[in-house]
Amino acid sequence: MVHVQVGIKVKIYSKVPIAHTGMSSEAGMPKHETQGFSSSIPPKLDVYIWDMDETLILLNSLLKSSYAEGFNGLKDVQKGVEIGKMWENLILQLCDDYFFYEQIENLNYHTPFLDALAQYDDGRDLSNYDFNHDELSPPDDDANKRKLAYRHRVIAQNYLQGLHNILDHEAQKFWDELYDKTDEYTDRWLSSARTFLKECSGQNKDLVSSIAFSSVVPNTTNANHQHVNVLVTSGGLIPSLVKCLLFRLDGLIPHGNVYSSCVVGKTQCFRWIKERFNHPNVRFCVIGDGWEECQAAEIMRWPFIRIDLRPDKLHRFPGLSLTTVGHYFAVVYGSPDDENDAT
């Protein structure tokens, strides 16, 4: 068993005043996003809905050795398992040290997105709030829902700050080395998936943030065609947010675009997303490896691209291309007016 020493200092809330985001829990979106596009000719919008594990990242397949076994002896199986265990330990440690995971997990109360209890947040300055002694209990009343909403606000703030502003030097070094080691072992799966995610967002970080936190406005070199990445994972919300940070996806997937389907199911999450990005020129595409997102995409009548870990397949990383995604879009929505729309 691998024992990880990362030298992390416990820090469970930010030392700066943490502002209230003012977001609504309706359909998992800010209130103003329900208003749609004000332009007389709305821009085209492609919404990519991603699964996480064994799609954007590899973890369970490392722990269970299924990734290595697909290479028929060419990969060191035990090395993959050890890498997976190091990630597992690091994820759990960060969840507990910075994201209230143990406190919230003990409540047995799972929220599907970070803003689910925002209506209970009164905007209090949390700089000197004592999260260890506020007697948080299951949120069956407004008082405890408010306490949980406070924690969600801090989690959002820590996500925005990023791990480089939270972890000490030793922990950052361990994290960087583990990422590089994993990327090398998986033939650049992690970095390739991240690059493709950037391509799907139009290679514009500011657009992703603007769609998540304000009205959708032209903010790319092609103002007539916009893109956004959304994550819907069957894992718990807090571990999923931590995975986004650790696997360097936070700059491309804002915390407001992360949904956990572990209680409500992926179909319900997809319906929220459809309502959130509801306007005449929107297209949705689901990308993942599991039956649940495949079934949910079928119910929504959205294209679904199944990721395959086997090394001889194209729907994997490296391998998946915008051209391939464009073909899936075309099957459901028809061919684009401009051949360059897919890119």
KOLMI-628768 format. One line per field, with one value per residue (C-alpha): residue number from 1; residue in three letters; z, x, y. Coordinates in nm, 2 decimals, padded with zeros to 4 digits. Layout:
N
num <- NUM  ...
residu <- ala  ...
c3 <- Z  ...
c1 <- X  ...
c2 <- Y  ...
//
This chain:
343
num <- 1  2  3  4  5  6  7  8  9  10  11  12  13  14  15  16  17  18  19  20  21  22  23  24  25  26  27  28  29  30  31  32  33  34  35  36  37  38  39  40  41  42  43  44  45  46  47  48  49  50  51  52  53  54  55  56  57  58  59  60  61  62  63  64  65  66  67  68  69  70  71  72  73  74  75  76  77  78  79  80  81  82  83  84  85  86  87  88  89  90  91  92  93  94  95  96  97  98  99  100  101  102  103  104  105  106  107  108  109  110  111  112  113  114  115  116  117  118  119  120  121  122  123  124  125  126  127  128  129  130  131  132  133  134  135  136  137  138  139  140  141  142  143  144  145  146  147  148  149  150  151  152  153  154  155  156  157  158  159  160  161  162  163  164  165  166  167  168  169  170  171  172  173  174  175  176  177  178  179  180  181  182  183  184  185  186  187  188  189  190  191  192  193  194  195  196  197  198  199  200  201  202  203  204  205  206  207  208  209  210  211  212  213  214  215  216  217  218  219  220  221  222  223  224  225  226  227  228  229  230  231  232  233  234  235  236  237  238  239  240  241  242  243  244  245  246  247  248  249  250  251  252  253  254  255  256  257  258  259  260  261  262  263  264  265  266  267  268  269  270  271  272  273  274  275  276  277  278  279  280  281  282  283  284  285  286  287  288  289  290  291  292  293  294  295  296  297  298  299  300  301  302  303  304  305  306  307  308  309  310  311  312  313  314  315  316  317  318  319  320  321  322  323  324  325  326  327  328  329  330  331  332  333  334  335  336  337  338  339  340  341  342  343
residu <- met  val  his  val  gln  val  gly  ile  lys  val  lys  ile  tyr  ser  lys  val  pro  ile  ala  his  thr  gly  met  ser  ser  glu  ala  gly  met  pro  lys  his  glu  thr  gln  gly  phe  ser  ser  ser  ile  pro  pro  lys  leu  asp  val  tyr  ile  trp  asp  met  asp  glu  thr  leu  ile  leu  leu  asn  ser  leu  leu  lys  ser  ser  tyr  ala  glu  gly  phe  asn  gly  leu  lys  asp  val  gln  lys  gly  val  glu  ile  gly  lys  met  trp  glu  asn  leu  ile  leu  gln  leu  cys  asp  asp  tyr  phe  phe  tyr  glu  gln  ile  glu  asn  leu  asn  tyr  his  thr  pro  phe  leu  asp  ala  leu  ala  gln  tyr  asp  asp  gly  arg  asp  leu  ser  asn  tyr  asp  phe  asn  his  asp  glu  leu  ser  pro  pro  asp  asp  asp  ala  asn  lys  arg  lys  leu  ala  tyr  arg  his  arg  val  ile  ala  gln  asn  tyr  leu  gln  gly  leu  his  asn  ile  leu  asp  his  glu  ala  gln  lys  phe  trp  asp  glu  leu  tyr  asp  lys  thr  asp  glu  tyr  thr  asp  arg  trp  leu  ser  ser  ala  arg  thr  phe  leu  lys  glu  cys  ser  gly  gln  asn  lys  asp  leu  val  ser  ser  ile  ala  phe  ser  ser  val  val  pro  asn  thr  thr  asn  ala  asn  his  gln  his  val  asn  val  leu  val  thr  ser  gly  gly  leu  ile  pro  ser  leu  val  lys  cys  leu  leu  phe  arg  leu  asp  gly  leu  ile  pro  his  gly  asn  val  tyr  ser  ser  cys  val  val  gly  lys  thr  gln  cys  phe  arg  trp  ile  lys  glu  arg  phe  asn  his  pro  asn  val  arg  phe  cys  val  ile  gly  asp  gly  trp  glu  glu  cys  gln  ala  ala  glu  ile  met  arg  trp  pro  phe  ile  arg  ile  asp  leu  arg  pro  asp  lys  leu  his  arg  phe  pro  gly  leu  ser  leu  thr  thr  val  gly  his  tyr  phe  ala  val  val  tyr  gly  ser  pro  asp  asp  glu  asn  asp  ala  thr
c3 <- 00.00  -00.10  00.18  00.05  00.24  00.08  00.35  00.33  00.60  00.71  00.58  00.59  00.49  00.31  00.51  00.29  00.30  00.09  -00.11  -00.17  -00.54  -00.56  -00.77  -00.79  -00.73  -01.01  -01.27  -01.13  -01.29  -01.22  -01.23  -01.53  -01.74  -01.77  -01.97  -02.27  -02.54  -02.60  -02.95  -03.24  -03.40  -03.12  -03.16  -03.21  -02.89  -02.85  -02.51  -02.44  -02.15  -02.01  -01.78  -01.57  -01.46  -01.75  -01.98  -01.89  -01.63  -01.55  -01.20  -01.14  -01.44  -01.28  -00.94  -01.09  -01.35  -01.64  -01.82  -01.81  -01.90  -02.22  -02.34  -02.32  -02.11  -02.25  -01.94  -01.58  -01.41  -01.06  -01.14  -01.26  -00.94  -00.73  -00.93  -00.88  -00.50  -00.48  -00.66  -00.43  -00.12  -00.24  -00.34  00.00  00.18  -00.01  00.03  00.41  00.45  00.23  00.12  00.44  00.29  00.62  00.78  00.48  00.42  00.78  00.71  00.44  00.24  -00.12  -00.34  -00.72  -00.77  -00.56  -00.58  -00.47  -00.13  -00.23  -00.14  00.22  00.21  00.37  00.25  00.59  00.60  00.67  00.73  01.11  01.10  01.30  01.09  01.35  01.62  01.45  01.53  01.18  01.16  00.89  00.70  00.79  00.88  00.74  01.00  00.90  00.54  00.59  00.75  00.46  00.21  00.39  00.33  -00.03  -00.07  00.07  -00.15  -00.45  -00.34  -00.29  -00.64  -00.79  -00.60  -00.74  -00.57  -00.65  -00.41  -00.14  -00.13  00.01  -00.21  -00.11  -00.18  -00.52  -00.61  -00.52  -00.72  -01.03  -01.02  -00.98  -01.27  -01.50  -01.39  -01.47  -01.80  -01.91  -01.79  -01.98  -02.30  -02.24  -02.18  -01.92  -02.12  -02.44  -02.28  -02.13  -02.47  -02.64  -02.36  -02.44  -02.81  -02.73  -02.54  -02.84  -02.66  -02.47  -02.09  -02.05  -02.24  -02.02  -01.71  -01.87  -01.95  -01.60  -01.41  -01.63  -01.94  -02.24  -02.47  -02.77  -02.63  -02.88  -03.21  -03.37  -03.19  -03.39  -03.25  -02.88  -02.68  -02.32  -02.12  -01.85  -01.62  -01.51  -01.29  -01.09  -00.82  -00.52  -00.57  -00.35  -00.47  -00.83  -00.77  -00.62  -00.91  -01.15  -00.96  -00.93  -01.30  -01.41  -01.55  -01.33  -01.58  -01.84  -01.62  -01.37  -01.04  -01.16  -01.45  -01.23  -01.15  -00.94  -01.05  -00.77  -00.62  -00.89  -01.19  -01.51  -01.69  -01.44  -01.46  -01.84  -01.81  -01.59  -01.84  -02.13  -01.94  -01.84  -02.20  -02.36  -02.68  -03.05  -03.17  -02.90  -02.97  -02.70  -02.72  -02.44  -02.41  -02.16  -02.12  -01.92  -01.99  -01.77  -01.97  -02.29  -02.18  -02.06  -02.39  -02.58  -02.37  -02.45  -02.82  -02.80  -02.97  -02.75  -02.80  -02.61  -02.48  -02.52  -02.32  -02.55  -02.73  -03.08  -03.06  -03.19  -02.93  -02.65  -02.57  -02.76  -03.06  -03.03  -03.26  -03.33  -03.67  -03.52  -03.27  -03.57  -03.74  -03.43  -03.42  -03.79  -03.74  -03.49  -03.58  -03.95  -04.13  -04.02  -04.25  -04.24  -04.26  -04.00  -03.73  -03.59  -03.50
c1 <- 00.00  00.13  00.16  00.16  00.33  00.23  00.31  -00.02  -00.11  -00.47  -00.67  -01.04  -01.14  -01.01  -00.84  -01.00  -01.37  -01.57  -01.84  -02.18  -02.22  -02.59  -02.67  -03.00  -03.06  -03.32  -03.20  -02.85  -02.78  -02.76  -03.10  -03.00  -02.91  -03.27  -03.33  -03.16  -02.98  -03.07  -02.93  -03.18  -02.97  -02.85  -02.50  -02.47  -02.38  -02.23  -02.26  -02.02  -02.14  -01.86  -01.83  -01.52  -01.37  -01.23  -01.32  -01.14  -00.93  -00.82  -00.85  -01.08  -00.92  -00.58  -00.69  -00.87  -00.58  -00.83  -00.64  -00.31  -00.46  -00.59  -00.24  -00.18  00.13  00.29  00.20  00.32  00.00  00.12  00.27  -00.07  -00.24  00.02  -00.04  -00.41  -00.37  -00.16  -00.43  -00.70  -00.51  -00.44  -00.80  -00.93  -00.67  -00.75  -01.13  -01.09  -00.83  -00.98  -01.33  -01.52  -01.57  -01.57  -01.81  -02.05  -02.02  -02.13  -02.46  -02.55  -02.70  -02.58  -02.63  -02.62  -02.44  -02.26  -02.52  -02.81  -02.85  -02.75  -03.09  -03.01  -02.68  -02.73  -02.40  -02.23  -01.86  -01.70  -01.34  -01.36  -01.63  -01.56  -01.66  -01.53  -01.77  -02.09  -02.27  -02.36  -02.62  -02.83  -02.99  -03.35  -03.40  -03.31  -03.03  -02.84  -02.90  -02.74  -02.44  -02.40  -02.45  -02.16  -01.94  -02.04  -01.94  -01.60  -01.56  -01.64  -01.38  -01.11  -01.19  -01.15  -00.83  -00.68  -00.45  -00.14  -00.27  -00.36  -00.10  00.25  00.56  00.62  00.26  00.26  00.58  00.43  00.11  00.31  00.53  00.23  00.05  00.35  00.41  00.05  00.05  00.36  00.22  -00.11  00.06  -00.05  -00.42  -00.45  -00.28  -00.45  -00.79  -00.72  -00.60  -00.91  -01.13  -00.96  -01.03  -01.40  -01.42  -01.29  -00.95  -01.09  -01.09  -01.28  -01.58  -01.62  -01.62  -01.86  -02.11  -02.09  -02.13  -02.30  -02.51  -02.38  -02.23  -01.99  -01.64  -01.44  -01.27  -01.59  -01.87  -02.13  -02.03  -01.97  -01.88  -01.90  -01.79  -02.01  -01.93  -02.19  -02.04  -02.18  -01.92  -01.99  -01.98  -01.69  -01.45  -01.54  -01.45  -01.12  -01.05  -01.11  -00.85  -00.60  -00.63  -00.60  -00.95  -01.06  -00.96  -01.19  -01.48  -01.60  -01.74  -02.09  -02.06  -02.00  -02.30  -02.31  -02.57  -02.51  -02.86  -03.07  -02.93  -02.78  -03.11  -03.22  -02.89  -02.92  -03.27  -03.13  -02.86  -03.10  -03.31  -03.01  -02.87  -03.21  -03.21  -03.28  -02.93  -02.80  -02.65  -02.57  -02.32  -02.25  -01.91  -01.84  -01.77  -02.08  -02.42  -02.60  -02.49  -02.56  -02.91  -02.97  -02.84  -03.08  -03.37  -03.27  -03.21  -02.85  -02.55  -02.34  -01.97  -01.85  -01.49  -01.30  -00.99  -00.84  -00.53  -00.64  -00.96  -01.01  -01.26  -01.00  -00.71  -00.51  -00.74  -01.07  -01.09  -01.33  -01.39  -01.53  -01.74  -01.87  -01.99  -02.19  -02.34  -02.43  -02.62  -02.86  -02.86  -02.78  -02.47  -02.35  -02.39  -02.01  -01.76  -01.55  -01.83  -01.71  -01.38
c2 <- 00.00  00.34  00.60  00.95  01.24  01.56  01.81  01.99  02.24  02.24  02.54  02.51  02.85  03.16  03.43  03.70  03.82  03.58  03.75  03.60  03.51  03.58  03.28  03.09  02.73  02.71  02.46  02.50  02.84  03.21  03.38  03.60  03.30  03.20  03.52  03.39  03.59  03.95  03.97  03.97  03.69  03.46  03.31  02.94  02.77  02.42  02.27  01.97  01.76  01.55  01.25  01.26  00.93  00.72  01.01  01.34  01.16  00.81  00.68  00.38  00.20  00.25  00.13  -00.18  -00.23  -00.24  00.04  -00.15  -00.48  -00.34  -00.32  -00.69  -00.69  -00.37  -00.17  -00.23  -00.31  -00.27  00.07  00.19  00.06  00.25  00.57  00.53  00.49  00.80  01.00  00.85  00.94  01.29  01.35  01.24  01.45  01.77  01.70  01.69  01.96  02.23  02.14  02.03  01.68  01.49  01.74  01.74  01.36  01.29  01.48  01.22  01.51  01.53  01.84  01.81  02.14  02.39  02.66  02.44  02.61  02.96  03.10  03.03  03.22  03.56  03.70  03.71  03.78  03.45  03.57  03.49  03.23  02.92  02.62  02.37  02.49  02.60  02.28  02.18  01.91  01.76  02.05  01.98  02.35  02.69  02.74  02.43  02.49  02.83  02.67  02.43  02.72  02.90  02.60  02.58  02.95  02.88  02.58  02.80  03.06  02.79  02.65  03.00  03.06  02.73  02.49  02.69  02.95  02.70  02.43  02.48  02.42  02.06  01.97  02.14  01.96  01.62  01.71  01.83  01.52  01.28  01.45  01.42  01.06  00.97  01.16  00.97  00.63  00.69  00.81  01.17  01.09  01.37  01.65  01.54  01.55  01.89  02.02  01.89  02.04  02.38  02.33  02.25  02.58  02.77  02.80  03.10  03.07  03.40  03.27  02.97  03.19  03.44  03.17  03.03  03.35  03.61  03.66  03.47  03.74  03.73  03.68  03.49  03.55  03.40  03.58  03.39  03.05  02.99  02.69  02.57  02.27  02.12  01.83  01.57  01.30  01.02  01.09  01.31  01.68  01.77  01.50  01.59  01.95  01.85  01.62  01.91  02.11  01.83  01.73  02.09  02.13  02.42  02.68  02.52  02.40  02.66  02.53  02.64  02.40  02.09  01.86  01.55  01.30  01.05  01.11  01.27  01.08  01.20  01.25  01.51  01.69  01.69  01.85  02.12  02.19  02.20  02.46  02.65  02.69  02.72  02.93  02.87  02.79  02.56  02.21  01.95  01.67  01.41  01.25  00.97  00.60  00.48  00.34  00.60  00.90  00.71  00.63  00.99  01.13  00.90  01.03  01.39  01.30  01.43  01.28  01.06  00.98  00.67  00.69  00.36  00.30  00.04  00.16  00.07  00.29  00.64  00.76  00.81  01.05  01.12  01.04  01.22  01.52  01.81  01.67  01.35  01.55  01.75  01.44  01.34  01.69  01.67  01.33  01.49  01.86  01.85  01.99  02.33  02.62  02.68  02.40  02.58  02.58  02.25  02.41
//
